[in-house]
Amino acid sequence: MQRWLVALIVAATVLSTGGQAQAQPAYEAITGSGSTWSQNALDQWVQDVRRNGLTVSYSGVGSSAGRRQFADGQNDFGVSEIPFQGSDRGQPDSSPNRDYAYMPIVAGGTSFMYQLRVGGQLYRGLRLSGTTIAKIFTGGIRNWNDPAIKADNNGRAFPDKPIIPIVRGDGSGTTAQFTRWLGSEQGAIWRPYCGCQEELTSYYPVKKDKAPLMTSQTGSDRVAGAVAAAAGDGAITYVEYSYARARNFPVAKVLNNGGYYVEPTHFNVAVALTRAQINNNPQDQNYLTQVLDQVYRFNDPRTYPLSSYSYAIIPIVGKGDQRITAGKGRTMSDFMYYFLCQGQGAMPALGYSPLPANLVRAGFDQVKKIPHATVQDADVGRCGNPTFDPGDPGSNKLAREAPQPPPCDKQGAGPCEPGQGTGDTGGGNGTGNGTGNGGGENGAGTNGTATNGDATASDVDPETGLPVGDEADGSGADLAGSATELAAFRSDGMTKGLAAIAVAQLLLVLLVPPFVVRALRRRREREQS
């Protein structure tokens, strides 16, 4: 191409963008590490964005290791269920030399996956109260025929079979969430076993004198695998619901303060997290982190008590983060815009619950703090997130439409048998008065997750807790079709770039000799053919 023609195109581009060329840096590969609780979600998003030329590597090494690797500059971003603690049972846990911010990425329920065979068949209807769970994981209950388990299951007896509690052996955000709940709700059982005064610990204490059959495994996939193994009959563990779903293994229905035994479906998690208290002070280092006490104690019949969020720990402009080049900043910001928005649509099918609108909006603002971020004008109304209702943007649609639990899951009734669980139980007794400390939905206070028997009735699968046909109704997002439409969320800079091209093409038509235009057209046709 003639030099004068190249110069003309460049000049047209500069004119159309207000005097500045809008060239984007090339994408560079980024690495993240941390939570295995969130890993199934991260793995899906990494696979999705690869189609658009983004290279992201994620290692599930445990939240504690992910936070430590971020602080030491060994990764580009971390993922954790809890923020930096300063120290955790003697282990340093801070980031003094690298500035950071927290950003919620996905919600979910810490479930109790188990293998209990009755008459040679895997039993799928187990119900457990919080007190029973605490005693199982501290050695107070050691056999499946224990009277407390029989009482939880309304008189149904189980075989004389030892319970094998399996816990995390590494520093784990899942352990931190579980021990935070134990300390808050079952302190009289937990603290004598733990011997700890901290609010939580990422390192589960294995005490053979109190729980002789307790074993430990590293990572969520391994604890789930140990339960699902041929030798796992009698085993139980705590793990994100996604891992049980992936193996088609049951999780215990947990008794909530509404008097129902429920599973950690995306509906029940969404209901529970309308009571999460979110730190809404942008000047606080722990901005957007969660306090879950009111989640644990919410009396909506649909709520799953051990519901929570997971966080990305992202680098921000501050102390000169040398890892984040312009190319990495572009990759990281585009990746995070994707999973905050379209990526949430695939979460119910994986066993997670999507973020509500207020946390997605806050996440968009956090992404802008990443060094060299590509700023996008993302519209939450176009995200395809099941929690969003364009007609009522201040509400959480998923929580509002969550089905009531079946009557057979009420304390003192049932337990449910396969095929039971249709219709609306009515009689929901939650107050629906959000007490979160912010001004938006979900944890910042939805003020109106109505639970007085007025939720949409739905047939419920007794094994998964999901409404019949849920995964086919669009809210669960077909994993094979979760296309990465990054271009739909570009910023004004992209719009200006497209305008530059249009202006350049117009000038070519007006100013370039016709024979040059014909030559360029023939060349383009050859390339396309």
N, C-alpha and C positions, 0 to 999 in steps of 0.2 A: 504494500500500500504506500502511496506517495506520502512524504513527510508532511506536506501541507495539509493532507487529508487527516492524518493523525492529529496534528495540531488543532485542526478545526473541531474534531470530536472532543478533544480535551477541553478546549475553550468553551464549547457548548455545555459540557458537563459542569465546569466551574461556574458558568453564568447561572445555570438552573439550580445550583445548590447554594446560592448566596455567596459565592466566592471561595468555597472550600470544597475540594474533592472529598467524596464520602467513601473512599476505599476502605474495605474491611480487612483486618488482618486474617491470615489463613488460620483455620482451626488447628490447634495443637492438642495432643492427647493429654488428658488429666487423670489423676488417680485419687481415689477415696478409700477410706477404710473405717471399720468400726462395727456397729451393731449387726448382729445376726437376726435379731428380732425383725428388723426392717429389710433384711437382705433379699427376700423373695420379691419385694416391691422394687428395690434398686435394680435387681437383675433384669426385671421386665423393662424398666425404663432404659437401662443401658442398651438392651437389645433393640428397643424401639428407635432410639435416636441414631443408632448406627446407620440406618437407612438414609439419613440426611448428612452423612459424612462426619458425624461427631464420634470421637473415640474416647470412651470413658471406661476405666477399669475400676472395679470395686472389690475389695477384699473383706469378707466377714471375719474379722479377727476378735470381735467382742468390743463393746462400747468403751471399756477402760483402755484397751490397747489403742483404739481409734482416737480417743482424746489425747493419749500420750503421744501418738505419732503425729497428730496435728501440732501439738505444742512444740515438738522437736523438729518440725519442718520436714517430716518424712512423707507427708501426703499433701494433696491440694485442698481436700476437705475431709471432715470427719462426720460420722453419724453416731448418735447416742440417744438413749432414752432419758438421760439426765444431764444436767449441766456439769461443768467442772465443780468439784466439791472442795478443792483446797487440798484435802488429803482423805484417804479412805482406808481405814484399818492399817495405817502406817505407810501406805503407798502415796507418793506425791501425785497430786491431781490438779494442776493449774497450767496456765499458759502465759508466763510472765513476759516472754519475748516475742509474742506473735499476737497481733490484734485480731479479734474475731467477733462474730455475732451469731445468734441462734436463729434458726428458721424451721418451724414445724414442717414436716414433709408428708406424714401419713398417720392415720389413727388406727387403732386395733385393740384387741383384747388379749391379755395374757391368760391363756387357757390351761386346763389341766387334762392333758392327753393321757389316756390310760389304755392298758390291755387287761381285760378281765374276762376270762372264758368261763361260761356256765354251760355245762353239758357239752363241752367241746366247741361251742359257738361264741363268737365275740359279742359280749353284751354291750348295747349301745344306749341304754337309758339311764345311766348312773346319775344320781343327784347327790350333791354334797353342800353342807352349810359351811360358812366361814370357819366356825369353831372346829369342825371335823377336819377341814383342810389343814388348819394350823397344827392340829395334833398329829396328823399323818406326817407332816414335814418337820416335826420336832420329836418324833418317836413315841408320842403319847398313844397313838393308835397304830397297831402293827399287823392286824389281820383283817381281811375283807369281811369276816363274819362278826366284826365288832358291833355291839348294840347301837352305837351312835350312827354307823352307816345304815344299819337296818332302820333306824328311826327316820333318817333323812329320806329313805325310800319308802316311807309309809308302811313299814312292816315287812317289806320284801327282804328275805334273807339271802345272803351270798355264801359261796363255799368257804370252807375252812382253808384259807390260802394266805400265805404271808404277803404283806405289802412291801414292794420294793420301791422306795422313793429315789428318784434320779434327779440330781441337781446339777447346776452348772459348776464346772471346776475352774473356769476362767473368770476374769473380771467382766461382769455382764450387766448391761442395762436392764435385761429381763429380771435378773436377780435383784437389782436395785428397786425396780418397780414392785416386785413381789414382797421384798422385805419392808419396803415403805408401807405397803398395805398391812402386812403382819404387825408391824410396830404400831400403826395407827389404830387398827381395828381388833387385833388379837394380842395386845401387849402383854397381858397376864400370862399367856402361853409362850409367846415368842421371846420375851426378854430373859426369863430364866434359862432358856435353852441357849440363846445367842450370847448372853453375858456382855452385851454391848449397850452403850448409851446413845449411839448415833441414831439419827432418824432412819437411816437406811445403810445398807452395805452392798457393794457390787460383788463381794466375795462370800459365797454361801458357806457358813461354818458346818463342816461335816464332823459330827461327834458320835463316834461309834459306840461309846458307852450309853448314849441315849437313843440312838437310832442305828442299831447294828447292821441293818441291811441297806442303809443309804449308800448310794454310789454316785460318782460324779462323771460328767463328760464335758468336753470342750465344744462349745458352739451349739446353736439351736438345732441344726440338722442332726448332730450326733445324739443329743438327748432324745429327740424324736425317733431317731433310728433305733436307739436302744429299747425304747418302749415297743416299737413295731416289730422287733426282731422275733425270731421263732422262740427264743428263750425268754421273751419279755412278758409272759403271762404273769400277772400280778403287779406289774410295774405301773408307775404313774410319774409324770413330770409336769413342770410348768414351762410353757413355750407359747410363742405367738400362734394364734389360731390357724394361720396360713400353713404351718407345717403339718398339722393334723389333717387339714383339708387335702393337702397334696398327697397324703398317704391313705386317704379315705378311712381314717381312724377316728373313733369318737372322742369327745371331750366331755368332762363332767358338766352338768347343769348346776350352776352356782346359785345359792339362795340369796335373793336381794332383799332390801328393806321394804319392798312392796309385798313380800310374802310369796314370791314365785321363784321357781328354779329356772334359770335361763342360760342360754348359750351366748357366746360372743359374736353373734351375727353382726353384719355391718349396720343393720337397723338398731340393734340393742346397744351397740357401742355409740352410735350417733346420739341416741336418747341420753345415755349416761353422760356424755361429754358436754351436753348443754349445761351441766353443773360444774365443769372445770373452771377454775379461777385462773385467768391468764394475766400475767404481768403486762400491763398496758402502758408502762412508762418507758418511752423511747430512750430516755436518758440513763436508764438502769442497765447495767451489764447483763442482767438476766431477763431483759425484755423478751416477751413472748413465751417464757417458760411457764409451767403449769403447777398448780396446787390442786390436789385431787380429793381432799377430804370430803367435800360435798358430793363428789362422784361416788365414793364408797358408800355413802349413806342415803343416796337419793331413793325415795320411796315410790317412784314410778314402777309399775309391775313389769315394764319392758326393759328396765335398765340392767346392764351387765356391770357389776361393781368394779372389776379390775380392768377398766378401760383407760387408755392413755394415748398420748402422742409420742412420736419419735422426732428427733431434731437433726438437721444438718448443722454442723459447725463450719461456718464459712469465713474465709479470710476477708478482711475489710481494709480499706485505705487507712494507713496509720503509720506503723513503724517500718515502712519500706519492705513489704513482703517480697523478697527476691524470687520466690518460686513462681509467682503469678505474672507471666509475660502477657503481652497484648493478646496473643493467640489463645493462651489458656483462659484469660479472662473472658474472651468471646465464647469459648467452648463451655465454660462453667455456667455463665449466665444463660446461654441458650438452653443448656441441659436443664437447668433449674426452672426456667420459665416453662419448659415443657412439662416436667413432672408436677409442678404446682397446678397446672391447668389441665390439658388433655390427659395427662398420665393418670390423673385421679379416677378417670372413668373405668379403668381396668381393675381397680382395687377390690370391689366386692367379690368378683369372681376368684380373686386370689386369697380371700379370707381377711382382708383389711377393710377399713371404713374410710371413705374419702374425707378430705379436709372440708370444713365449712367455709363459706364465702369470706367471712371476716379474716380468717387466718390465711387464706389464699391472697387476699389483697395486701395484708401485712407482709406476706412472703415476697410479693412483687417488689415492695419497697426495700426489703432487705437485700434482694439481689442487686439492686442499684449500688449498694455499698461495696461490692466486689471490685477489686482493682481492674481497670480496663473493661468493665462490664459493657455489654451491648444492651443499651436501654430499649425496652420494648413497650409499646402502648398496649398492653394485654388487657383484654376485656373479659372479666369473669363470666359475663353472660354468654360467652361463646365457648366456654370450657367443656361443656357436656358433663359436668359434675353432678351426680345424683342429689347432692345436698342443695343445689341452687334452684331457685324458683324465680324466673325473671319477673313474674307478676307480683311477687312478694319478696323482694331482695333482702328484707330484714329477718327472714325466717330460715329455718333449716328444714327443707322439704323432706329429707330422708327421715329425720326424727319425727316430724309431724305425721307422716304416713306409716310409721312403723306399726306392724300388727301387734295386737295384744297376745300374750301367751295363752295357750290352751288351758281350759279348766283343770285338766289332769296334771298340770305342772304347778298347781297351787299347793302350798304347804298343807299337809293333811289330806290331800287327794292323790289320786293316781297310784303309782307313777304311770306316765303315758306308755302305751304299747305302740308298736309300729302300726301306722295307719290312723292313729288318733291325732288330734290337734287341729281340727278344722274350725273355722269361724272365729268370732270375736268373743272373748270371755265377758266383756262388759265389766262394769264395776271397778274400773281402774281408779285408784285412790291417790295418785300423785297430785301434788299441789299445783305444779306447773308454774311456780313463781320463782324465776331464776334469781339467784343471789350472787352471781358472778360479779367481779368488781370492775367490769369494763362497760363499754357502752354499745357493744355490738352483739351479734349472735354468738352462741357456742362458747361458753366459758366466760365470755365477756357478758353473759346473761341473755338468754333468749327470751326470758319473761313470757313464756307461753307455750312450752311444749305441753299442750293440753293432754291430760291422761285420764280424764274422767269418763272413760268408756267411749270416747268419741273418735278413737283412731279408726282408720280405714280397715274394715274386716278383710281377712285374707286367709286362704287355706295355707297351712304351714306344714312343711316337711318335718316330721318329728326327729329325723336324724341330723339335719343340718340347721334347723331353726329358720330356714329361708322360706318365704312364700312360694307356693307351687308355681313353677313357670318363671321364677324371678330372674334366672340367668338368661332367659330368652327375651326379656322385655326391654332390653336396651340399657337398663341401669347397670348391668354387670359388665358390659363392654366385652365383646368377643376379643380374646387376646390375640388371635391371628389377624384381626383387622384393626388393631390400635395404631393407626397410621400417625406418623409424626408430622403434623402440619405446622412446622415452625414458621414458615413464611407468613402464615395468617396472623402472626402476632408480632410482626416487625414494627419497629419504631418509625417516627417521622423521618429518621435518617434513611430508612429503606425506601419510604415513599418518595423522598427527594431524589434518591438514586434512580428510581424508576422514572421520575420526571426528567432527570438528566438524559437518560437514554432516549426518551421521547423527543426532547428538544434536539438532541443530536441527530436523530433520524429525520426530523423536520428540516433541519439545516442542510442535511445531505441532499434531500429532495430538491430544496430550493437552490442550493449553491453549487453542488457538485455536478460536473459535466455528465450528461446522460450516459455516455459510454462507460464511465466509471461505475455508475449505478448498475448498469446492465452486467458489468463484469462481476461486481460484488454479488448480484442476485444469482448469477450462474454458479459462482463458487459456493454460495449457501445451499443451492439446490443439490449440488454434487455431494456436499457433506451430509445432507439429510438423507440422500438416497444410499 
